């Protein structure tokens, strides 16, 4: 890999790292989600430093081109992340529904108590 590509990738990785730190600092993203992006950034830097890692992964999956391996890994990551986010959304949706039901029950009980105290 040419040095200019390595430098460009390294600059991008450093800027991305700073961006992630800033998101966590401003509490725009939780640490558990940021950790995944830090790991991806670290893998990207490792591939930049030693291109043989990508060549090894390419041969491991039996692919002919390193670009195919990168594309495959990127799509795999995105699919896994979509599943992770779907699980989180489903959990939050369930919790939200449970909270709405609890609020409705508490309002009903409060109104019932208020009517009883008025009588």
LINDAMO-V815375 format. One line per field, one symbol per residue. burial: # if it has 24 or more other C-alpha atoms within 12 Angstrom, else .. A space follows every 50 residues. Layout:
burial->???
This chain:
burial->........#...#...#..#.............#..##..#..##.##.. ...#...........#...#.............................. ...................
